[in-house]
Amino acid sequence: MKKLIAYTIGFCLMAGLAFAQVDRTKAPQPAPAREIKIGEYQSITLKNGLQVFVVENRKLPRIQISLQLKNEPVFEGEKAGYVDMAGTLIGTGTKTRTKAQLDEEVDFIGADINTSSSGIFGSSLSKHTNKLLELFTDVLYNPAFAPDEMEKLKTQTLSGLAAGKENPNAIMGNVRRALVYSKQHPYGLATTEESVGKITLEDCKSYYNTYFKPNNAYLILVGDIDFKTAKTLVEKYFGKWAAGEVKNPTYVQPKEPAKTYVAMVDRSSAVQSVVNIAYPVDLKPGTPDAVKARVTNQILGGGFSARLMQNLREKHGYTYGASSSLNADQLVGNFNASASVRNEVTDSAVFQFLYELKRIVGEPVTEEELVAAKAEISGAFGRSLESPQTIASFAVNTAKYKLPKDYYNNYVKAIDAVTLADVQATAKKFIRPDNAHIVVVGKAADVAGKLKQFGEVKYFDSYGEPAAAPTVSSLPAGLTADKVIADYITALGGEKKISELKTIKATAKGSVQGMDLTMVSSKKSDGKYLMELSVAGMGVLQKTVTDGKEVAQQMQGQKIPVDAGLKEMNLFDALIVPELALARMNIKPSLKAVENVEGEEAYVVEYAFPAGGKITNYFSRKSGLKIQSVVYVKTPQGEVSVPYQYQNFKEVNGVKFPHTLIQSMGPMKLKFEMTAAEANVALDDSLFKVQ
């Protein structure tokens, strides 16, 4: 399992080489502003209030149809999640077609139809436009809301929530929204297991019946169709759709905190922190401030050449990416700046974030920064015009936000008109380092104390509810690292039972990003070891082998250099129970503390290797078993820490081995379940030949 370190390192090296091809610390010279010509669209409003936009584009014989609701977000209260569920259920069959029948008819014409709480999207070849509209409107007018589909959706939702519990970025999103907007605002709510349990089929039907009205929707047709044909089809398929009253509620405007503080979400097994600095702003789309804010944020954190990236990544090496956004919204806008950083530099990263926020408020930006930011924004805007969908979105935005008809035609001119003084005035208005939520998802034991310099540290759970600060016991008097390790050996089954294991072969299954993985490892008691990691359909991805003295590693058939530190760790890990060889390998264990690991107290024992490597192990205070390790490896990009969790211990020939292994790779969790384990099977020494 730990040989996946090499894969992580290899990925980092490849990423580093990719960045090394171009000197990205120097922005390219901006080209002169060019004339922007935006494609045409035509519109019509039906008698029932449906606003229709048509963008003709004959490049491909395809048609796209999109229905977008106008209403403001709905406050879901204790049933958070029902709006999204309603949107999904609309597409799971109609009163005339089961889900299977609907899917079959859609597939037969090579079409797509997708539904959500904000509308319906469909696409097909233009020769099937009539059939697409028939299916599209059947979904729109006649959703079945079948109880069995509701139960399936609830199960899927709960499964997704379970996976999200382990994702620090998902946790960050939940907590940030709750704190920035409050749970009395629709933007501040998150779907939970509890809220899913309260959602009924009637809630979903009520949402559909209330908001799916023609006078509450835009209909957009893009592609191989002319306005006359589109008008005829729209009248035919949507003209009899009955209008109805739709009321938009009003919400209290969220306020920024009176003073900056730290919102700490403890993840005791984390080796890095997800940091987010956020607060609400009163910034509406289409206003002069929105254009100036776009330029200001581009300089602060809008790209690779922006200040945050240049500071936190290029200058200090704290992260692979740091960025910010200053978002306009009809209800309430927001500012947020974020990065994922190592535990040991979390406080330093927060300091640099706040430094850059204060700097852009207190000091004028340079002419060079302003020119580069304008060029990047204008260039991206120009490239977006290549898509007819962009023209359609401009049409909808113009209607939705009541923008001037020439707003987008003059957008580049508006960007170009922003001055140095505008940027500083905008920064003073919207950048508020003294009134921010500093949300940190990470290991509180490592980072919370150092974060007190930025304000009061308050603790929250994964959904933004106040929580108690984590507490752990003190180390018992007289306890030593040797005693913790001896208790671990006993918990496994004892040294005698371990000594009876001459070989062990194990197979484990896992998956990542939809790919099925198989890991087969074979060990002999004299330190010989072979591990092969295979990907379904691709063969062996990674291989590690040692004959007890030398180590070789391969990635996709290519040899990977193994330095002294990595070799030492591989030789240690090759042993059936490595802790029995600590003294022989001159590895020094030291007892550090008691810490909380996923709700369980554990003794922290650090192994210091002669070549400079380090492994921090966590032994359950209750069971004595090793429940987590963090391996530290030096790479050209700096020290990399890779955490492993060990769960589901079962006996193999009287010795306990973890049958669930979880490796964290950034926000991603790679989970392996052991499917087979055999002890004392014949393993020929030829398997362990190092070449």
C-alpha positions in Angstrom: 0.0 0.0 0.0 2.7 2.4 1.0 4.3 2.0 -2.4 1.6 4.2 -3.8 3.9 7.0 -2.4 6.0 6.5 -5.6 2.9 7.1 -7.7 2.1 10.3 -5.8 5.7 11.5 -6.2 5.7 10.6 -9.8 2.6 12.7 -10.4 4.1 15.7 -8.6 7.3 15.4 -10.6 5.3 15.3 -13.9 3.3 18.3 -12.8 6.5 20.1 -11.9 8.0 19.3 -15.3 4.9 20.5 -17.1 5.1 23.9 -15.3 8.8 24.1 -16.1 8.3 24.3 -19.8 7.3 28.0 -19.7 8.4 30.8 -17.5 5.0 31.6 -16.0 6.4 34.2 -13.6 6.4 36.6 -16.5 3.1 37.6 -18.1 3.0 37.7 -21.9 2.8 41.2 -23.5 -0.9 42.1 -23.9 -2.2 42.5 -27.4 -4.1 45.6 -28.3 -7.8 45.6 -27.5 -9.8 44.3 -30.4 -13.3 45.0 -31.7 -15.7 42.6 -30.1 -18.6 41.4 -32.3 -21.2 39.4 -30.5 -23.5 37.0 -32.4 -27.1 37.8 -32.9 -30.1 36.3 -31.2 -33.9 36.8 -31.6 -36.6 36.6 -29.0 -40.3 36.3 -28.5 -42.6 36.2 -25.5 -45.6 33.9 -25.6 -49.0 34.9 -24.3 -48.4 32.7 -21.3 -45.3 34.7 -20.3 -42.7 32.3 -21.6 -39.7 34.3 -22.8 -38.0 32.6 -25.8 -34.5 33.2 -27.2 -33.2 31.7 -30.4 -29.5 31.6 -31.5 -29.1 30.3 -35.0 -25.9 28.4 -35.7 -25.6 26.2 -38.7 -22.1 24.9 -38.2 -23.3 21.5 -37.0 -26.7 19.8 -37.6 -27.6 19.9 -33.9 -30.1 21.6 -31.7 -30.0 22.4 -28.0 -33.1 23.3 -26.0 -32.9 24.7 -22.5 -35.6 25.7 -20.1 -34.3 27.9 -17.2 -36.4 29.0 -14.3 -36.4 32.6 -13.1 -37.3 32.3 -9.5 -34.9 33.1 -6.6 -33.5 30.3 -4.5 -36.0 28.6 -2.2 -35.4 28.4 1.6 -35.7 24.7 2.4 -35.4 24.8 6.2 -35.2 21.5 7.9 -35.8 19.7 4.6 -32.6 20.9 2.9 -32.1 18.9 -0.3 -35.7 18.5 -1.5 -35.4 21.1 -4.2 -32.5 19.3 -5.9 -34.4 16.0 -5.4 -37.4 17.4 -7.1 -35.3 18.5 -10.1 -33.8 15.1 -10.5 -37.2 13.3 -10.1 -38.7 15.2 -12.9 -36.5 13.3 -15.3 -37.2 9.8 -13.9 -40.2 8.9 -16.0 -43.5 10.5 -17.0 -47.2 9.5 -16.7 -47.0 8.0 -20.2 -43.5 6.6 -20.2 -41.5 4.7 -17.5 -38.0 5.8 -16.9 -36.8 2.8 -18.9 -39.1 3.7 -21.8 -38.1 7.3 -21.7 -34.4 6.5 -21.7 -34.9 4.1 -24.6 -36.6 6.7 -26.8 -34.0 9.3 -25.9 -31.2 6.9 -26.8 -32.9 5.8 -30.0 -32.5 9.3 -31.5 -29.1 9.9 -30.0 -30.4 12.6 -27.7 -29.8 13.8 -24.2 -32.4 15.1 -21.7 -31.3 16.2 -18.3 -33.4 17.8 -15.5 -32.6 19.8 -12.4 -34.3 22.1 -10.0 -33.5 25.1 -12.2 -34.9 23.6 -15.5 -34.5 21.1 -18.3 -31.9 20.6 -21.0 -32.2 18.6 -24.2 -30.1 18.1 -27.3 -30.1 16.0 -30.5 -29.5 16.1 -34.2 -31.6 18.8 -35.7 -33.5 16.3 -37.9 -35.0 14.9 -34.6 -36.1 18.3 -33.3 -39.8 17.4 -33.3 -39.2 14.2 -31.5 -36.9 15.9 -29.0 -39.5 18.5 -28.2 -42.2 15.7 -27.8 -40.0 14.0 -25.2 -38.9 17.3 -23.7 -42.4 18.5 -23.1 -43.6 15.1 -21.9 -41.0 15.4 -19.2 -42.0 19.0 -18.5 -45.8 18.5 -18.3 -46.1 14.9 -17.0 -43.5 14.0 -14.4 -44.5 10.8 -12.7 -42.9 11.3 -9.3 -42.8 7.6 -8.8 -42.3 6.5 -5.1 -39.7 3.9 -6.0 -37.6 6.5 -7.9 -37.8 8.7 -4.8 -36.4 5.9 -2.6 -33.6 5.2 -5.1 -32.8 8.9 -5.1 -32.7 9.1 -1.3 -30.3 6.1 -1.2 -28.0 7.7 -3.8 -28.1 11.0 -1.9 -27.2 9.4 1.4 -24.4 7.5 -0.3 -23.0 10.8 -1.7 -23.2 12.4 1.7 -21.3 9.5 3.3 -18.5 10.0 0.7 -18.5 13.7 1.3 -17.9 13.3 5.0 -14.3 12.3 4.2 -13.7 15.1 1.6 -12.2 18.2 3.2 -13.3 20.4 0.3 -16.9 19.3 0.7 -16.7 20.0 4.4 -15.2 23.4 3.7 -18.1 24.2 1.3 -20.7 23.3 3.9 -19.1 25.3 6.7 -18.3 28.3 4.6 -21.8 28.6 3.3 -23.3 28.3 6.8 -21.1 30.9 8.2 -21.1 33.4 5.3 -24.8 33.3 4.7 -26.2 31.9 7.9 -28.7 29.0 8.0 -31.6 31.4 7.7 -30.7 32.1 4.1 -31.1 29.6 1.2 -27.4 29.8 0.3 -26.4 28.8 3.8 -28.1 25.4 4.0 -26.5 22.0 3.3 -28.2 18.7 2.7 -27.7 16.3 5.6 -28.7 12.7 6.5 -31.3 14.2 8.9 -32.8 16.6 6.3 -33.0 13.8 3.7 -35.0 11.7 6.1 -37.6 14.4 6.4 -38.1 14.9 2.7 -41.4 13.6 1.3 -42.6 13.0 -2.3 -45.2 15.7 -1.7 -42.4 18.2 -1.0 -40.9 17.5 -4.4 -44.3 17.7 -6.2 -45.0 21.0 -4.4 -41.8 22.5 -5.8 -42.6 21.4 -9.3 -46.2 22.7 -9.1 -45.2 26.0 -7.7 -42.2 27.0 -9.9 -42.5 25.2 -13.2 -44.6 27.9 -14.9 -44.1 29.5 -18.3 -44.1 33.0 -16.8 -41.3 31.8 -14.5 -39.1 30.5 -17.3 -36.8 31.3 -20.2 -36.7 28.9 -23.2 -33.5 28.9 -25.2 -33.0 27.2 -28.6 -29.5 27.1 -30.0 -28.2 25.5 -33.1 -29.4 24.4 -36.6 -32.7 26.2 -36.6 -34.1 29.5 -37.9 -36.3 31.9 -36.0 -39.4 31.3 -38.0 -39.2 27.5 -37.5 -38.4 28.0 -33.9 -41.4 30.3 -33.3 -43.7 27.8 -34.9 -42.4 24.9 -32.8 -42.5 26.9 -29.6 -46.1 27.9 -30.2 -47.0 24.2 -30.9 -45.2 22.7 -27.9 -45.3 25.4 -25.3 -48.2 27.7 -26.3 -50.9 25.9 -24.2 -48.7 25.7 -21.1 -50.8 27.4 -18.4 -49.3 30.3 -16.5 -49.6 30.7 -12.7 -48.6 33.0 -9.9 -45.0 32.7 -8.6 -44.0 34.7 -5.6 -40.3 35.4 -4.8 -39.6 35.7 -1.1 -37.3 38.3 0.4 -34.3 37.4 2.5 -32.3 39.3 5.1 -29.0 40.4 3.7 -26.2 38.4 5.4 -23.6 40.6 7.1 -19.8 40.1 7.4 -18.5 39.4 11.0 -17.8 42.3 13.2 -14.2 41.2 13.3 -12.1 38.5 11.8 -12.0 35.2 13.6 -10.9 31.6 12.8 -13.6 28.9 12.2 -11.8 25.6 12.9 -13.1 22.3 11.7 -11.1 19.5 13.2 -10.0 16.6 11.0 -7.7 14.7 13.3 -6.2 12.5 10.5 -5.4 15.4 8.1 -1.9 16.2 7.0 -2.9 19.3 5.2 -5.4 22.2 5.9 -8.0 23.6 3.5 -8.0 27.3 4.1 -10.8 29.7 3.0 -11.2 33.4 3.8 -14.7 34.5 3.0 -17.5 37.0 3.7 -20.7 38.3 2.0 -20.7 41.4 -0.2 -23.4 43.6 -1.7 -22.4 43.2 -5.3 -25.1 42.9 -8.0 -24.5 41.6 -11.6 -24.3 44.2 -14.3 -23.4 47.2 -12.1 -20.3 49.3 -12.7 -18.9 47.9 -9.4 -19.2 44.3 -10.9 -16.8 45.2 -13.8 -14.3 46.9 -11.5 -14.5 44.0 -9.1 -13.7 41.6 -11.9 -10.5 43.5 -12.7 -9.6 43.9 -9.0 -9.9 40.3 -8.3 -8.0 39.3 -11.4 -5.0 41.1 -10.0 -5.5 39.7 -6.5 -6.3 36.1 -7.1 -7.7 35.5 -10.6 -5.0 33.4 -12.2 -1.4 32.1 -12.2 0.2 35.6 -12.4 -2.1 37.0 -9.7 -0.7 38.1 -6.4 -2.0 35.2 -4.3 -0.5 32.6 -6.6 2.8 34.4 -6.9 3.1 34.8 -3.2 1.9 31.5 -1.7 3.1 29.2 -4.5 5.9 30.8 -6.3 7.6 32.7 -3.5 6.9 30.6 -0.4 6.0 27.1 -1.9 3.1 26.7 0.6 0.6 25.3 -2.0 0.1 24.2 -5.6 -2.6 26.8 -6.0 -4.1 29.8 -4.3 -6.9 31.9 -5.7 -9.7 34.2 -4.9 -13.1 35.3 -6.3 -15.3 38.3 -5.9 -18.7 37.2 -7.1 -21.7 39.3 -8.0 -25.2 37.8 -7.2 -28.7 39.2 -7.4 -29.4 38.2 -3.8 -25.9 38.5 -2.1 -22.4 38.3 -3.5 -19.4 36.9 -1.8 -15.6 37.1 -1.6 -13.5 34.1 -0.9 -9.8 33.1 -1.1 -8.6 29.6 -0.7 -5.8 27.1 -0.8 -4.8 23.7 0.5 -1.5 23.8 2.5 0.6 21.6 4.7 -0.2 21.5 8.4 3.1 23.1 9.4 2.6 26.1 7.2 -1.1 26.7 7.8 -0.6 29.8 10.0 2.0 31.2 7.6 -0.3 30.7 4.6 -3.1 32.6 6.4 -0.7 35.4 7.3 0.3 35.8 3.6 -3.4 35.7 2.5 -4.2 38.5 4.9 -1.0 40.4 3.9 -2.1 40.4 0.2 -5.7 41.4 1.1 -4.3 44.3 3.2 -1.8 45.3 0.5 -4.3 45.6 -2.3 -6.5 47.8 -0.1 -3.6 49.9 1.2 -1.3 50.3 -1.9 -2.2 51.1 -5.5 -1.6 48.3 -8.0 0.9 48.8 -10.7 0.1 49.9 -14.3 1.7 46.6 -15.5 -0.7 44.5 -13.3 -3.7 46.5 -14.5 -2.8 46.1 -18.2 -2.1 42.4 -17.8 -5.4 41.8 -15.9 -7.4 43.7 -18.6 -5.8 41.6 -21.3 -6.5 38.3 -19.6 -10.2 39.2 -19.0 -10.8 40.6 -22.5 -9.0 37.6 -24.0 -11.1 35.1 -22.1 -14.3 37.1 -23.0 -13.4 37.1 -26.7 -12.7 33.3 -26.7 -16.0 32.6 -25.0 -17.8 34.2 -28.0 -16.8 31.3 -30.1 -19.6 29.3 -28.4 -23.3 30.0 -29.4 -24.2 29.0 -25.9 -22.4 32.1 -24.7 -24.7 34.3 -26.9 -27.7 32.5 -25.4 -26.5 33.1 -21.8 -25.9 36.8 -22.6 -29.5 37.0 -23.9 -30.9 35.4 -20.7 -28.7 37.6 -18.4 -29.7 40.7 -20.2 -33.4 39.9 -19.5 -32.8 38.5 -16.0 -30.7 41.3 -14.6 -32.4 44.0 -16.7 -29.1 45.0 -18.4 -28.7 47.5 -21.2 -29.2 45.9 -24.6 -25.6 46.8 -25.5 -24.1 45.7 -22.1 -22.1 42.8 -23.6 -21.2 44.6 -26.8 -19.5 47.3 -24.5 -18.1 44.8 -22.0 -14.5 45.0 -23.2 -14.7 48.8 -23.4 -15.9 48.8 -19.8 -13.0 46.6 -18.7 -10.6 48.8 -20.6 -11.9 51.9 -18.9 -11.1 50.7 -15.3 -8.3 52.8 -13.8 -5.7 52.4 -11.1 -7.9 54.6 -8.9 -10.9 52.4 -9.6 -9.1 49.3 -8.5 -8.0 50.8 -5.2 -11.5 52.2 -4.5 -13.0 48.8 -5.3 -10.5 47.1 -3.1 -11.3 49.5 -0.2 -15.1 48.8 -0.7 -15.0 45.0 -1.1 -11.8 43.6 0.3 -12.2 43.3 4.1 -9.3 41.5 5.9 -10.6 42.8 9.2 -14.2 41.4 8.8 -13.7 37.9 7.5 -14.4 34.3 8.4 -11.1 32.4 8.2 -12.3 28.8 7.8 -9.7 26.1 8.3 -10.5 22.4 7.8 -7.5 20.5 9.2 -5.8 18.9 12.2 -6.6 21.2 15.2 -3.9 19.7 17.4 -1.3 20.9 14.9 -2.7 24.2 13.7 -5.2 25.7 16.0 -2.8 27.2 18.5 -0.8 29.1 15.9 -4.0 30.5 14.4 -5.0 32.4 17.5 -2.9 35.4 16.3 -5.6 36.0 13.6 -8.5 36.2 16.0 -10.6 34.0 18.3 -10.6 30.3 17.3 -14.1 28.9 17.3 -14.8 25.2 16.6 -17.5 23.9 14.2 -18.6 20.5 12.9 -18.7 19.5 9.3 -22.0 21.3 8.7 -21.2 24.6 10.4 -22.8 23.9 13.8 -20.8 25.1 16.8 -18.7 22.3 18.3 -16.5 21.9 21.4 -12.8 22.1 21.1 -11.2 18.7 20.8 -9.7 17.4 24.0 -7.2 14.6 24.6 -5.7 13.0 27.7 -2.2 13.5 28.8 0.4 10.8 28.4 0.4 8.4 31.3 3.4 8.8 33.6 6.2 6.3 32.8 4.8 5.3 29.4 7.4 4.8 26.7 7.5 4.2 22.9 8.8 0.7 23.5 5.9 -0.1 25.8 3.4 1.1 23.2 5.0 -1.0 20.5 5.2 -4.0 22.7 1.4 -3.7 23.4 0.9 -3.4 19.6 2.7 -6.7 19.0 0.6 -8.3 21.7 -2.6 -6.9 20.2 -1.7 -8.4 16.8 -1.4 -11.8 18.4 1.9 -11.9 20.0 5.5 -12.4 18.8 5.2 -16.2 18.9 2.3 -16.2 16.5 4.0 -13.7 14.2 7.1 -15.8 14.1 5.1 -18.7 12.7 4.3 -16.6 9.6 6.9 -17.5 7.0 5.0 -16.0 4.1 1.8 -14.0 3.5 0.0 -13.2 0.2 -2.8 -10.7 0.1 -5.1 -9.3 -2.6 -7.0 -6.0 -2.2 -9.5 -4.2 -4.4 -10.1 -0.5 -4.7 -11.2 2.1 -7.2 -10.3 5.7 -8.1 -12.0 8.0 -10.5 -14.1 5.1 -11.9 -11.0 2.8 -12.5 -10.9 -0.5 -10.7 -7.7 -1.3 -9.0 -6.2 -4.6 -7.8 -3.2 -4.7 -5.4 -1.4 -8.0 -4.9 1.4 -8.2 -2.3 3.6 -11.1 -1.3 6.0 -11.1 1.7 8.5 -13.5 3.1 9.7 -13.4 6.7 13.3 -12.7 5.5 12.3 -9.3 4.1 11.5 -10.3 0.5 8.6 -8.4 -0.9 6.6 -8.0 -4.2 3.7 -5.6 -4.8 1.9 -5.1 -8.1 -0.8 -2.6 -8.5 -3.0 -3.2 -11.6 -5.7 -1.2 -13.3 -8.5 -3.0 -15.0 -7.9 -3.0 -18.8 -4.5 -1.4 -18.5 -2.4 -4.1 -16.7 0.3 -3.4 -14.1 0.5 0.2 -13.3 3.1 0.0 -10.5 5.5 -2.6 -9.2 7.8 -2.7 -6.2 10.2 -5.6 -5.4 12.9 -6.2 -2.9 15.1 -9.2 -2.3 15.7 -8.1 1.3 18.8 -6.0 0.4 18.0 -4.0 -2.8 14.8 -2.3 -3.9 13.5 -1.7 -7.4 10.3 0.3 -8.4 8.6 0.6 -11.7 5.8 2.9 -13.0 4.1 1.6 -16.2 7.2 -0.4 -17.0 9.6 2.5 -16.4 12.1 2.3 -13.6 11.8 4.9 -10.8 15.0 6.1 -9.0 15.1 4.9 -5.4 17.2 7.0 -3.1 18.6 6.0 0.2 15.7 7.3 2.2 13.0 5.6 0.0 15.1 2.4 -0.1 15.3 2.3 3.7 11.5 2.8 4.1 10.7 0.1 1.5 13.0 -2.5 3.2 11.2 -1.7 6.5 7.8 -2.0 5.0 8.7 -5.2 3.3 8.7 -7.0 6.6 5.5 -8.9 7.7 5.5 -7.0 11.0 8.1 -4.2 10.6 8.0 -3.2 14.3 9.9 -6.3 15.2 12.9 -5.0 13.3 13.2 -1.5 14.7 16.3 -2.1 16.7 18.0 -4.2 14.0 17.5 -1.4 11.4 18.6 1.3 13.9 15.2 3.0 13.7 14.5 5.2 16.8 10.9 5.3 18.1 9.9 8.2 20.3 6.6 8.8 22.1 5.2 12.2 21.3 1.7 12.7 22.5 -1.9 11.5 22.8 -4.0 12.6 19.9 -7.5 12.1 18.6 -7.9 10.1 15.4 -11.4 10.1 14.0 -12.9 10.1 17.5 -10.4 7.6 19.0 -7.6 8.5 21.3 -4.2 7.3 20.1 -0.6 7.3 21.2 1.6 9.1 18.7 5.0 7.4 18.1 7.5 8.7 15.6 10.0 6.5 13.8 13.2 8.3 12.9 15.2 6.5 10.1 19.0 6.7 9.8 18.8 8.2 6.3 16.5 11.0 7.5 13.1 9.5 6.7 10.2 9.7 9.2 7.0 7.8 9.9 4.4 9.0 12.5 2.3 6.1 13.8 -0.9 6.3 15.8 -1.7 3.4 18.2 -5.2 3.1 19.6 -5.2 3.7 23.3 -8.1 1.2 23.6 -7.1 -1.7 21.4 -3.3 -1.2 21.1 -3.6 -1.6 17.3 -2.0 0.8 14.8 -4.9 2.8 13.3 -3.0 5.4 11.3 0.5 6.2 9.8 1.8 9.3 8.2 4.8 8.7 5.9 7.1 11.6 5.2 9.2 11.5 2.0 11.5 14.1 0.6 10.9 15.0 -3.1 12.3 17.8 -5.4 9.1 19.7 -4.5 9.8 19.4 -0.8 8.6 17.0 1.8 5.5 15.1 1.0 3.3 13.5 3.7 1.1 10.6 2.9 -1.4 9.4 5.5 -2.8 5.8 5.7 -5.6 4.6 7.9 -5.9 1.0 9.0 -9.3 -0.5 9.8 -11.3 -3.7 10.0 -8.7 -5.9 11.7 -9.1 -9.7 11.1 -7.0 -12.7 12.0 -4.9 -14.5 9.5 -3.4 -17.6 11.1 -3.8 -16.1 14.5 -2.3 -12.7 13.6 -4.5 -9.6 13.1 -4.1 -7.6 9.9 -6.1 -4.6 8.7 -8.5 -5.6 5.9 -9.4 -2.0 5.0 -6.6 0.4 4.0 -7.3 4.1 3.2 -4.7 6.4 1.6 -5.3 10.1 1.3 -4.0 11.9 -1.8 -5.0 15.5 -1.3 -8.8 15.7 -1.1 -9.1 12.2 -2.6 -9.4 9.0 -0.6 -8.1 5.8 -2.1 -9.8 2.9 -0.2 -8.7 -0.8 -0.5 -10.6 -3.7 0.8 -8.6 -7.0 1.3 -10.5 -9.7 -0.5 -8.0 -12.6 0.1 -5.2 -13.3 2.5 -3.2 -16.5 2.7 -0.4 -17.4 5.2 2.5 -19.8 4.7 1.9 -20.3 1.0 4.8 -21.3 -1.2 6.5 -18.3 -2.7 9.5 -18.9 -5.0 12.5 -16.6 -4.5 12.5 -15.9 -8.2 9.5 -13.7 -7.6 11.6 -11.3 -5.7 14.5 -10.9 -8.1 15.7 -7.2 -8.3 16.7 -6.2 -11.8 
